[in-house]
Amino acid sequence: MQGNYYISQENITFSSPSTASSLLIERSSNGLIAWKLTNGETLKEVLNK
């Protein structure tokens, strides 16, 4: 972890954004809401544009 960010030491391919976020935060999560840009915009908001 660097500051408020998790940084992977290798490239990892996940089947969904929720699988990736759940692995990192060690609990169930909705990846479309959990993944955010530095401006606070969620992945769901980005994909809906």
C-alpha positions as CSV (number, residue, x, y, z in Angstrom):
1,M,0.0,0.0,0.0
2,Q,1.3,3.5,-0.9
3,G,-0.7,6.2,0.9
4,N,-4.4,5.5,0.2
5,Y,-3.6,3.3,-2.8
6,Y,-3.0,-0.5,-3.3
7,I,-0.4,-1.2,-5.9
8,S,0.0,-4.7,-7.4
9,Q,3.6,-5.8,-8.0
10,E,2.4,-7.8,-11.1
11,N,-0.4,-7.7,-13.7
12,I,-3.4,-9.7,-12.6
13,T,-6.4,-10.4,-14.8
14,F,-9.7,-10.7,-13.0
15,S,-13.1,-11.9,-14.4
16,S,-14.9,-8.8,-13.0
17,P,-14.3,-5.5,-11.2
18,S,-16.1,-7.0,-8.2
19,T,-13.7,-10.0,-8.0
20,A,-10.7,-7.6,-8.1
21,S,-12.0,-5.3,-5.4
22,S,-13.2,-8.1,-3.2
23,L,-9.7,-9.6,-3.3
24,L,-8.0,-6.4,-2.4
25,I,-10.3,-5.3,0.5
26,E,-10.9,-8.9,1.7
27,R,-14.7,-8.8,1.7
28,S,-17.5,-8.8,-0.8
29,S,-17.8,-5.5,-2.7
30,N,-19.4,-4.1,-5.8
31,G,-16.5,-3.3,-8.0
32,L,-18.5,-0.9,-10.1
33,I,-18.8,1.4,-7.1
34,A,-15.6,0.5,-5.2
35,W,-13.2,1.4,-8.1
36,K,-12.9,5.2,-8.3
37,L,-10.8,7.6,-10.3
38,T,-8.8,10.2,-8.4
39,N,-11.6,12.7,-9.0
40,G,-14.0,10.4,-7.1
41,E,-15.9,9.2,-10.2
42,T,-16.9,5.5,-9.9
43,L,-16.3,2.9,-12.6
44,K,-20.0,2.7,-13.0
45,E,-20.2,6.4,-13.8
46,V,-17.3,6.1,-16.3
47,L,-18.9,3.2,-18.1
48,N,-22.3,4.9,-18.3
49,K,-20.9,7.9,-20.2
